[in-house]
Amino acid sequence: MTHADAPSHDRTPDDRGPDDRGPDDRGPDDRGPDDRGPATDPPVRAVQHGFRVLLGASLLLAGVGHLTWARTEFLAQVPSWVPVDADLVVVLSGIVEIALGAALIVAIRHRVLVGWLAAAFFVAIFPGNIAQFVEGKDGFGLDTDAARAVRLLFQPVLVAWALWSTGAWAAWRTSDTTPT
C-alpha cells in the first residue's frame, strides 16, 4: 500500500485531499454561525445590517411607546371585534415589539429566524391596520381615509424589510425547504 492509499487518519494534513478534511481542518469560511458546521445563512451586506438595526431600533421605540406615551394612539389600532381587552392587546404587542427589536439588534446568530418572526408579527397585526381604516379611527395623525390607506400600503414594506435585512428571504430562496 502506498502512502496515498493509506487511510486519511494516517496521513498528514498536507497529504490529504479536500474530501479527507476532518472537523478540525475547516477554514474560517467553512464555519457556521454556531461553529458546528458549514455556514447555512447567506451573508448580509453592511447596508442590510444597518437596515436590520434600524428596524430593531424602530420596534424598540414603538414597543416602549405601546407601554408609555403612545398607548392611547395604539388603542385606535385594536379592532373592535377582538375579544380581549384592547389595553391588554396594546401592552402585549408592545412587549413583543420590544423583544423583536432587541433580537433584531443583538441576536445576530439567529437573524434569519428573527427575520421570519418579525415578518410574521407584521402580518399578524395587519388586521389592526385594516380595522383602523374600515372603522375610521384616528391615531398617529391618521385622521383621513387617505392617510389610513397609505398606512396600509406600508405594512408589506415592513414585511419585506424584515425578510431582506435579516437575510431570511435569501435563506429561503437558497434552501430546499421552507422555514420551520
C-alpha positions as a Markdown table, in Angstrom:
| # | Residue | x | y | z |
|---|---|---|---|---|
| 1 | Met | 0.0 | 0.0 | 0.0 |
| 2 | Thr | 1.4 | 3.4 | -1.0 |
| 3 | His | 1.3 | 6.5 | 1.2 |
| 4 | Ala | -1.5 | 7.9 | -0.9 |
| 5 | Asp | -3.6 | 4.8 | -0.4 |
| 6 | Ala | -3.2 | 4.9 | 3.4 |
| 7 | Pro | -6.4 | 5.8 | 5.5 |
| 8 | Ser | -6.8 | 9.5 | 5.8 |
| 9 | His | -6.2 | 9.4 | 9.6 |
| 10 | Asp | -2.7 | 8.1 | 8.9 |
| 11 | Arg | -1.8 | 10.9 | 6.5 |
| 12 | Thr | -0.6 | 14.3 | 7.5 |
| 13 | Pro | -2.9 | 17.3 | 6.7 |
| 14 | Asp | -0.7 | 18.2 | 3.7 |
| 15 | Asp | -1.2 | 14.7 | 2.2 |
| 16 | Arg | -5.0 | 14.7 | 2.5 |
| 17 | Gly | -7.2 | 15.9 | -0.3 |
| 18 | Pro | -10.2 | 18.2 | 0.1 |
| 19 | Asp | -12.6 | 15.2 | 0.7 |
| 20 | Asp | -10.4 | 14.0 | 3.5 |
| 21 | Arg | -10.7 | 17.0 | 5.7 |
| 22 | Gly | -11.7 | 16.4 | 9.3 |
| 23 | Pro | -13.7 | 18.7 | 11.6 |
| 24 | Asp | -10.6 | 20.5 | 12.8 |
| 25 | Asp | -9.4 | 21.1 | 9.2 |
| 26 | Arg | -12.1 | 23.6 | 8.2 |
| 27 | Gly | -11.2 | 27.0 | 7.2 |
| 28 | Pro | -12.8 | 30.1 | 8.6 |
| 29 | Asp | -15.2 | 30.4 | 5.7 |
| 30 | Asp | -16.5 | 26.8 | 6.4 |
| 31 | Arg | -17.7 | 27.6 | 9.9 |
| 32 | Gly | -21.3 | 28.3 | 10.5 |
| 33 | Pro | -22.8 | 30.8 | 12.9 |
| 34 | Asp | -22.5 | 28.4 | 15.8 |
| 35 | Asp | -19.2 | 26.9 | 14.7 |
| 36 | Arg | -20.7 | 23.4 | 14.3 |
| 37 | Gly | -20.7 | 23.1 | 10.6 |
| 38 | Pro | -20.7 | 24.8 | 7.3 |
| 39 | Ala | -22.4 | 28.2 | 7.1 |
| 40 | Thr | -26.0 | 27.9 | 6.1 |
| 41 | Asp | -27.2 | 31.5 | 6.4 |
| 42 | Pro | -26.3 | 33.7 | 3.4 |
| 43 | Pro | -24.1 | 36.6 | 4.1 |
| 44 | Val | -25.6 | 40.1 | 4.5 |
| 45 | Arg | -24.1 | 43.3 | 3.3 |
| 46 | Ala | -23.4 | 46.2 | 5.6 |
| 47 | Val | -26.4 | 48.1 | 4.2 |
| 48 | Gln | -28.7 | 45.2 | 5.2 |
| 49 | His | -27.1 | 45.1 | 8.6 |
| 50 | Gly | -27.8 | 48.8 | 9.0 |
| 51 | Phe | -31.4 | 48.4 | 8.0 |
| 52 | Arg | -31.8 | 45.5 | 10.4 |
| 53 | Val | -30.5 | 47.6 | 13.3 |
| 54 | Leu | -32.8 | 50.5 | 12.2 |
| 55 | Leu | -35.8 | 48.2 | 12.1 |
| 56 | Gly | -34.8 | 46.8 | 15.5 |
| 57 | Ala | -34.5 | 50.3 | 17.0 |
| 58 | Ser | -37.8 | 51.3 | 15.5 |
| 59 | Leu | -39.5 | 48.3 | 17.0 |
| 60 | Leu | -37.9 | 49.1 | 20.4 |
| 61 | Leu | -39.2 | 52.6 | 20.2 |
| 62 | Ala | -42.7 | 51.6 | 19.2 |
| 63 | Gly | -42.8 | 48.9 | 21.9 |
| 64 | Val | -41.9 | 51.4 | 24.6 |
| 65 | Gly | -44.5 | 53.7 | 23.1 |
| 66 | His | -47.1 | 51.0 | 23.5 |
| 67 | Leu | -46.3 | 50.8 | 27.2 |
| 68 | Thr | -46.0 | 54.6 | 27.9 |
| 69 | Trp | -46.6 | 57.8 | 25.9 |
| 70 | Ala | -48.4 | 56.4 | 22.8 |
| 71 | Arg | -50.7 | 53.9 | 24.5 |
| 72 | Thr | -53.9 | 55.8 | 23.6 |
| 73 | Glu | -52.8 | 56.1 | 20.0 |
| 74 | Phe | -52.2 | 52.4 | 19.7 |
| 75 | Leu | -55.6 | 51.6 | 21.2 |
| 76 | Ala | -57.0 | 53.0 | 17.9 |
| 77 | Gln | -55.4 | 50.2 | 16.0 |
| 78 | Val | -57.0 | 47.4 | 18.1 |
| 79 | Pro | -60.0 | 46.1 | 16.1 |
| 80 | Ser | -63.4 | 46.4 | 17.9 |
| 81 | Trp | -64.1 | 42.7 | 17.2 |
| 82 | Val | -61.0 | 41.4 | 19.2 |
| 83 | Pro | -62.5 | 39.5 | 22.1 |
| 84 | Val | -59.7 | 40.6 | 24.5 |
| 85 | Asp | -59.3 | 43.9 | 26.4 |
| 86 | Ala | -57.9 | 46.4 | 24.0 |
| 87 | Asp | -55.4 | 47.7 | 26.6 |
| 88 | Leu | -54.1 | 44.2 | 27.1 |
| 89 | Val | -53.6 | 43.8 | 23.4 |
| 90 | Val | -51.6 | 47.0 | 23.3 |
| 91 | Val | -49.4 | 46.0 | 26.2 |
| 92 | Leu | -48.8 | 42.5 | 24.9 |
| 93 | Ser | -48.0 | 43.8 | 21.4 |
| 94 | Gly | -45.6 | 46.3 | 22.9 |
| 95 | Ile | -43.8 | 43.6 | 24.8 |
| 96 | Val | -43.5 | 41.6 | 21.6 |
| 97 | Glu | -42.2 | 44.6 | 19.7 |
| 98 | Ile | -39.5 | 45.3 | 22.4 |
| 99 | Ala | -38.4 | 41.6 | 22.2 |
| 100 | Leu | -38.3 | 41.6 | 18.4 |
| 101 | Gly | -36.5 | 44.9 | 18.3 |
| 102 | Ala | -33.8 | 43.7 | 20.7 |
| 103 | Ala | -33.5 | 40.4 | 18.9 |
| 104 | Leu | -33.0 | 42.2 | 15.6 |
| 105 | Ile | -30.2 | 44.2 | 17.1 |
| 106 | Val | -28.3 | 41.6 | 19.2 |
| 107 | Ala | -29.3 | 38.1 | 18.1 |
| 108 | Ile | -27.1 | 38.1 | 15.0 |
| 109 | Arg | -26.7 | 34.3 | 15.0 |
| 110 | His | -30.4 | 33.9 | 14.8 |
| 111 | Arg | -31.1 | 36.7 | 12.5 |
| 112 | Val | -32.9 | 34.6 | 9.9 |
| 113 | Leu | -35.3 | 33.2 | 12.4 |
| 114 | Val | -35.8 | 36.6 | 13.9 |
| 115 | Gly | -36.5 | 38.0 | 10.5 |
| 116 | Trp | -39.2 | 35.4 | 9.9 |
| 117 | Leu | -40.7 | 36.1 | 13.3 |
| 118 | Ala | -40.7 | 39.9 | 12.7 |
| 119 | Ala | -42.3 | 39.4 | 9.3 |
| 120 | Ala | -45.0 | 37.1 | 10.9 |
| 121 | Phe | -45.6 | 39.8 | 13.6 |
| 122 | Phe | -46.2 | 42.4 | 10.9 |
| 123 | Val | -48.6 | 40.1 | 9.1 |
| 124 | Ala | -50.4 | 39.3 | 12.4 |
| 125 | Ile | -51.0 | 43.0 | 13.3 |
| 126 | Phe | -52.2 | 43.9 | 9.8 |
| 127 | Pro | -55.9 | 43.3 | 10.7 |
| 128 | Gly | -55.5 | 46.1 | 13.2 |
| 129 | Asn | -54.4 | 48.5 | 10.4 |
| 130 | Ile | -57.3 | 47.3 | 8.3 |
| 131 | Ala | -59.7 | 47.9 | 11.2 |
| 132 | Gln | -58.4 | 51.3 | 11.8 |
| 133 | Phe | -59.1 | 52.1 | 8.1 |
| 134 | Val | -62.5 | 50.4 | 7.9 |
| 135 | Glu | -63.7 | 51.8 | 11.3 |
| 136 | Gly | -62.3 | 55.3 | 10.5 |
| 137 | Lys | -60.4 | 55.5 | 13.8 |
| 138 | Asp | -57.9 | 58.4 | 14.2 |
| 139 | Gly | -54.5 | 57.7 | 15.6 |
| 140 | Phe | -50.9 | 58.8 | 14.9 |
| 141 | Gly | -52.2 | 61.6 | 12.7 |
| 142 | Leu | -54.0 | 59.2 | 10.5 |
| 143 | Asp | -57.2 | 61.2 | 10.6 |
| 144 | Thr | -58.3 | 60.7 | 7.0 |
| 145 | Asp | -59.2 | 57.7 | 4.9 |
| 146 | Ala | -56.4 | 58.6 | 2.5 |
| 147 | Ala | -53.8 | 58.7 | 5.3 |
| 148 | Arg | -55.1 | 55.4 | 6.7 |
| 149 | Ala | -54.9 | 53.8 | 3.2 |
| 150 | Val | -51.3 | 54.9 | 2.8 |
| 151 | Arg | -50.5 | 53.3 | 6.2 |
| 152 | Leu | -52.0 | 50.0 | 4.9 |
| 153 | Leu | -49.6 | 50.1 | 1.9 |
| 154 | Phe | -46.6 | 50.4 | 4.3 |
| 155 | Gln | -47.3 | 47.1 | 6.0 |
| 156 | Pro | -46.0 | 44.9 | 3.2 |
| 157 | Val | -42.9 | 47.2 | 3.1 |
| 158 | Leu | -42.3 | 46.3 | 6.8 |
| 159 | Val | -42.6 | 42.6 | 6.0 |
| 160 | Ala | -40.2 | 42.8 | 3.1 |
| 161 | Trp | -37.8 | 44.9 | 5.2 |
| 162 | Ala | -37.7 | 42.3 | 7.9 |
| 163 | Leu | -37.1 | 39.5 | 5.5 |
| 164 | Trp | -34.4 | 41.3 | 3.4 |
| 165 | Ser | -32.4 | 43.0 | 6.2 |
| 166 | Thr | -32.0 | 39.7 | 8.1 |
| 167 | Gly | -31.2 | 37.6 | 5.1 |
| 168 | Ala | -34.3 | 35.5 | 5.7 |
| 169 | Trp | -35.6 | 35.9 | 2.2 |
| 170 | Ala | -32.2 | 34.9 | 0.7 |
| 171 | Ala | -32.0 | 31.9 | 3.0 |
| 172 | Trp | -35.5 | 30.8 | 2.0 |
| 173 | Arg | -34.7 | 31.2 | -1.7 |
| 174 | Thr | -31.5 | 29.1 | -1.4 |
| 175 | Ser | -33.0 | 26.4 | 0.8 |
| 176 | Asp | -34.8 | 23.2 | -0.3 |
| 177 | Thr | -37.4 | 23.6 | 2.4 |
| 178 | Thr | -39.5 | 26.4 | 3.9 |
| 179 | Pro | -38.5 | 27.6 | 7.4 |
| 180 | Thr | -39.8 | 25.7 | 10.4 |
